[in-house]
Amino acid sequence: RGRSRLTRPPPPEGGVAFSVSMRHAFVPFTGGMVLAADYSQLELRVLAHLSKDRRLLQVLNGGADVFRCIAAEWKNIQLETVDDTLRQQAKQICYGIIYGMGAKSLGEQMGIEEDDAGAYIQSFKDRYTGIHRFLKETVRSCVEKGFVQTLLGRRRYLPNINTSGYTRKQAERQAVNTTVQGSAADIVKLATVNIQQCLRDTYPAAPLSHQHTHTESRGRGRAVKRHRGAFFILQLHDELIYETAEEDLIQ
């Protein structure tokens, strides 16, 4: 996640493969560092909170590898018998539900038949009954009200929820997707605002963003005065990225 790669056809024998992480294209100011902080399985935790699924809550609070535990619960097997393939299947199904995937899309992603993907989804819902109830209740509420809400009360109106066929199915997926992903976005945005306020209180003289200069980027010319603090660069999904002076890293 958050990684782009530049590739080319395989090199001749003896050649060198070409692979670049785009993150390396972004560098901090002189004497600074790039600090990245993200949530662990944020959307999955939002789903657990909203669905109040007992099994999922227990897994997330257990401290072990989340998706191995989910796979073990799903298949009712011992944790140590969960291999990487089964773990990946559990992960794909979890996020497939969050993103509103149907059996066809999930099957294509997992490289299996649509019927098999549908059976996987159903068996997962049968095991995690709280999730199943949440999905049904979210759609039912949307049919009744015409909209869904995030945790902070942002609404998305879905008029197609009262149609039929493909447009209704799409609206049902959007209802779940918006409720879970939209709530996760609320949490990240709220964290961004709170962190920024904390930085302003701690470093009131700091500008809102660090101003890179031509001379600084080349490491030549007059010394550039650095401000203390941390400076928000980017939000990437559930990750917040800042520039900060090395001496302020612990703070």
C-alpha positions in Angstrom: 0.0 0.0 0.0 1.2 3.5 -0.8 4.0 2.1 -3.1 4.3 2.6 -6.8 6.9 0.8 -8.9 8.5 1.6 -12.2 9.1 -1.5 -14.2 10.3 -2.6 -17.7 10.5 -5.9 -19.5 12.8 -8.5 -18.0 16.5 -7.6 -18.7 18.8 -9.8 -20.8 20.7 -12.4 -18.9 23.2 -10.7 -16.7 21.2 -7.4 -16.7 20.0 -5.6 -13.6 16.3 -5.4 -12.8 14.9 -1.9 -12.4 12.6 -1.2 -9.5 12.1 2.1 -7.7 10.0 3.0 -4.7 8.3 6.4 -5.4 8.6 7.2 -1.7 12.3 7.8 -2.2 11.5 10.7 -4.5 10.3 12.7 -1.4 13.0 14.1 0.9 12.7 16.2 4.0 14.3 19.6 4.6 18.0 19.7 5.6 18.3 18.4 9.1 14.8 17.0 9.1 13.1 13.7 8.8 9.9 12.3 7.3 7.6 10.9 9.9 4.8 8.6 8.9 2.1 7.4 11.3 -0.8 5.2 10.4 -3.7 3.2 11.9 -3.5 -0.6 12.2 -6.4 -2.1 10.2 -8.5 1.0 10.7 -11.4 0.1 8.4 -11.6 -3.4 9.9 -11.7 -1.9 13.4 -14.5 0.4 12.3 -16.4 -2.6 11.0 -15.9 -4.3 14.3 -17.2 -1.3 16.2 -20.2 -0.8 14.0 -21.1 -4.5 13.8 -20.3 -5.3 17.4 -19.3 -8.7 16.2 -18.1 -10.6 19.2 -15.6 -12.8 17.4 -14.1 -10.0 15.4 -13.7 -7.8 18.5 -12.0 -10.6 20.3 -9.6 -11.1 17.4 -8.7 -7.5 17.1 -8.1 -7.2 20.9 -6.0 -10.3 21.0 -2.7 -8.8 19.9 -1.8 -11.6 17.4 -1.7 -11.5 13.6 -5.2 -10.2 12.9 -5.9 -12.0 9.6 -4.4 -15.3 10.7 -6.7 -15.2 13.7 -9.7 -14.2 11.5 -8.9 -17.1 9.2 -8.6 -19.6 12.1 -12.0 -18.3 13.5 -13.5 -18.5 10.0 -12.5 -22.0 9.3 -12.7 -23.1 13.0 -9.1 -24.4 13.0 -6.0 -24.0 15.1 -4.1 -20.8 14.6 -0.8 -22.6 13.8 -2.4 -24.4 10.9 -3.3 -21.2 9.0 -1.0 -20.9 6.1 -0.3 -17.8 4.0 -2.8 -18.7 1.4 -5.7 -19.0 3.9 -4.6 -15.8 5.6 -4.7 -13.9 2.3 -8.1 -15.3 1.5 -9.4 -14.1 4.9 -7.9 -10.6 4.3 -9.4 -10.4 0.8 -12.9 -11.4 2.1 -12.7 -8.9 4.9 -11.9 -6.0 2.7 -14.1 -7.3 0.0 -17.0 -6.9 2.4 -15.8 -3.4 3.5 -15.5 -2.3 -0.1 -18.8 -3.7 -1.1 -17.5 -6.4 -3.5 -19.9 -9.0 -4.9 -19.0 -12.6 -5.5 -17.9 -11.9 -9.1 -15.4 -9.1 -8.2 -14.1 -11.0 -5.3 -13.7 -14.1 -7.4 -11.7 -12.2 -10.0 -9.5 -10.8 -7.3 -8.9 -14.1 -5.6 -8.5 -16.0 -8.9 -11.4 -18.4 -8.2 -14.9 -19.1 -9.6 -17.7 -16.7 -8.8 -19.7 -19.5 -7.1 -16.7 -20.4 -4.9 -16.3 -16.7 -3.9 -19.9 -16.5 -3.1 -19.7 -19.6 -0.9 -16.6 -18.1 0.8 -18.5 -14.8 1.5 -21.5 -16.7 2.9 -19.4 -19.0 5.1 -17.6 -15.9 6.4 -20.9 -14.2 7.2 -22.2 -17.4 8.9 -19.2 -17.4 11.2 -19.1 -13.7 11.9 -22.8 -13.2 12.5 -22.5 -9.7 13.8 -21.1 -8.6 10.5 -23.9 -10.2 8.6 -26.5 -8.5 10.8 -24.7 -5.1 10.3 -24.7 -5.5 6.5 -28.4 -6.3 6.4 -29.3 -3.5 8.9 -27.3 -0.9 7.0 -29.1 -1.7 3.8 -32.5 -1.9 5.5 -31.9 1.5 7.2 -30.9 3.0 3.9 -34.0 1.7 2.2 -36.1 3.3 4.9 -34.3 6.7 5.1 -32.8 7.0 1.7 -29.3 7.7 3.1 -26.5 6.4 5.2 -24.3 8.2 7.8 -20.8 8.1 8.9 -19.7 8.1 12.6 -19.6 11.9 12.5 -23.0 12.2 10.9 -22.0 12.9 7.3 -24.8 11.7 5.0 -24.7 10.1 1.6 -28.1 9.9 -0.2 -28.6 6.8 -2.3 -31.9 7.1 -4.2 -31.1 4.0 -6.2 -31.5 1.9 -3.1 -35.2 1.7 -3.9 -34.8 0.6 -7.5 -34.2 -3.0 -8.7 -31.6 -5.0 -10.4 -28.0 -3.8 -10.9 -28.6 -0.2 -9.7 -30.0 -1.5 -6.4 -27.2 -3.9 -5.8 -24.7 -1.1 -6.5 -26.5 1.2 -4.0 -26.4 -1.6 -1.4 -22.7 -1.9 -1.8 -22.3 1.9 -1.6 -24.3 2.0 1.6 -21.9 -0.4 3.4 -18.8 1.1 1.7 -19.8 4.7 2.7 -20.7 3.7 6.3 -17.4 1.9 7.0 -14.9 3.8 4.8 -16.5 7.1 5.4 -16.3 6.6 9.2 -12.7 5.7 8.8 -12.1 8.9 6.9 -13.8 10.8 9.7 -11.4 9.4 12.2 -8.3 10.3 10.1 -9.6 13.8 9.4 -10.3 14.3 13.1 -6.8 13.1 14.0 -5.3 15.4 11.4 -7.1 18.4 12.9 -6.2 17.4 16.5 -2.6 16.8 15.7 -2.3 20.2 13.9 -3.9 21.9 16.9 -1.4 20.2 19.2 1.5 21.3 17.0 0.2 24.9 17.0 0.0 24.8 20.8 3.5 23.3 21.2 5.2 25.4 18.5 3.2 28.6 18.2 6.0 30.4 16.2 6.2 27.6 13.6 4.7 28.3 10.1 1.9 26.0 8.9 4.3 24.4 6.4 8.0 24.3 6.0 9.2 26.4 3.0 11.9 24.6 1.1 14.3 26.8 -0.8 16.4 26.3 -3.9 19.7 26.8 -2.0 18.6 24.4 0.8 17.6 21.6 -1.7 21.1 21.8 -3.2 22.9 22.2 0.0 24.6 25.4 -1.1 24.4 29.1 -0.3 23.5 30.7 3.0 22.2 28.7 5.9 18.5 28.6 6.0 16.8 29.2 9.3 14.8 26.1 10.3 11.7 26.4 12.4 11.0 23.9 15.1 8.0 21.6 15.0 6.5 19.2 12.5 4.8 20.1 9.2 2.0 18.1 7.6 2.8 16.9 4.1 0.3 14.3 3.0 -2.6 12.0 3.9 -2.3 8.6 2.3 -5.3 6.5 3.1 -5.1 6.0 6.9 -1.5 7.3 7.0 -0.4 10.8 8.0 3.0 12.0 6.8 4.9 14.9 8.4 8.3 16.6 8.1 9.9 17.2 11.4 13.3 18.4 12.7 15.4 15.6 14.1 15.6 17.2 17.5 11.8 17.3 17.7 11.2 13.7 16.7 10.6 12.4 20.2 8.3 15.3 21.0 
